[in-house]
Amino acid sequence: YKLRKFVDELPNMPRIKGYNLINGVPVSRSLKIGMFQKKWKFHGQLPATAVFAYGTSRRSATVPGPTIEALHGVDLYLSWRNYLPSKHILPWDPTIPTAIPSTKIGIPTVVHLHGGIHEPDSDGNSQSWFTARFNQVGPTWTKRKYHYYNIQQPGTLWYHDHAMGLTRVNLLAGLIGAYIIRQPDIEVPLRLPYDEEFDRPLIVFDRSFYTNGSLFMNSTGNNPTIHPQWQPEYFGDAIIVNGKAWPYMIVRQRKYRFRIINASNARFFKFYFLNNLTFIHVASDSAYHQWPVILKELLLAPSEIADVVIDFSKSNSYSVILANDAPYPYPAGDPVNEANSKVMKFIIKPYKYEIDMLRIPEQLIKYPTPTSSPVSQIRYIAMYEYTSTIDEPTHLYINGKPYEAPVTEKPNVGTSEIWYVINLTEDNHPLHIHLGLFSVLEQTELVKNKLDEFKECMIKKNDAKKCKVSKYTRGKKVEVPAHERGWKNVFKIMPGFVTKIVVRFSFIHSNASYPFDATNEPGYVYHCHILDHEDNAMMRPLKLLK
Ligand code: C2O
């Protein structure tokens, strides 16, 4: 099939306030959001597609789900409800360590608020899954109603499914949505676009479809004797923004703010405008920068967020295409083609009385610099890929260990740690850490002609110190891009490099202690955010200690 581009208008997902107002005063709120199977139109020319969608009712459920707008300091209690049928719309791989090794008893789901700083039993632990009407629950499940404190820094988060071994299929089916924490007293004075009309999430992902409209995902693995279905990366032909394939948006000649979330399984995007318009990068994953950074291109890994301002009054044409130029897999895969090199189109309609009072401030928000806190622990985190005799990946591990192996990372609450993340694979892996925020200090290449020697030692001994990591960490240093030097919860770990990060297990805006017990079960996790890797099994537990 061939779908025409730019025929559907960009949807603005429904917005739900994460608080109540009583006489104008915001107070906490309880919400119910369900997961429903329904039909969704991804494109005017394509028959409707069966999807899993979040919403307050089946009728209002959307892909992506509603944008939740929380207020800093106001609690939100959310009960996520599973109303899904017993059979998944996508293929199942029983050889992946999955929540339930059968499709007979319902679809396990559990929601993680990505970028959120909250208690372990509201964090959406992969083993805290539940099926429809809580008929079955996972081994670490404790409660129906999650408590989001929202006392972290203002910024953009997103919520998505996190069920053990099913994350890639549950997100592919549509279980994705944006979540914004606002703090008007410090954000409004910045005079960035802040109203619904001019401040819009853009959730971008790739999907393939059958001609009948249903989602296409390979049902045969590259290594069928080992994994009947699992493949190391899912890539789709069509680029979807806010639930429409290659949409268009009509804009005025003024500044807009877009909170761009890469919700793909495995695709990186290198965004740029065909007419050279620039991105003014004001924040990344859930935190503002100290100052804006102007960019011509913007590389986003799966799950990374870019909060950018685009000033359409600076455009030299009345329509502009947002394009993509990232090879897939990234960085050593295929170049983009006609279809996946285009993302969406902006059509600029001049408006006679346009007065844009918004500005780009020189200073945004200054948080304490990463190195100011004492470091309590140094760790080495190595990323491995294991292949079969036919040289196809069978699984990926962190530190040579499966998820089920006893927890090895046990940071103390309120401390900072240095992690040296060693990427021994050929792909770039977006590392995501729950609870903690981190900042990247250094990226050093492993000595090229000794890479194999080091890899061999690591595979044998699985101990960076015993393998004399410092002897190999002597290649060139690559600067961390200006817009990625702030606080992040995802970072692109380059292949053949050691990336040094400082992770903080407390708030970045104050030393206030967590208002919950972070040492509780079931703890947290950290993982590669390529969903197909995370599922098999590039994820490890993270246990906080007092
Ligand atoms: Cu966005 Cu553990 O995930």
Residues whose N, C-alpha, C, O or C-beta is under 5 A from the ligand:
A	BS01	C2O	H114 S303
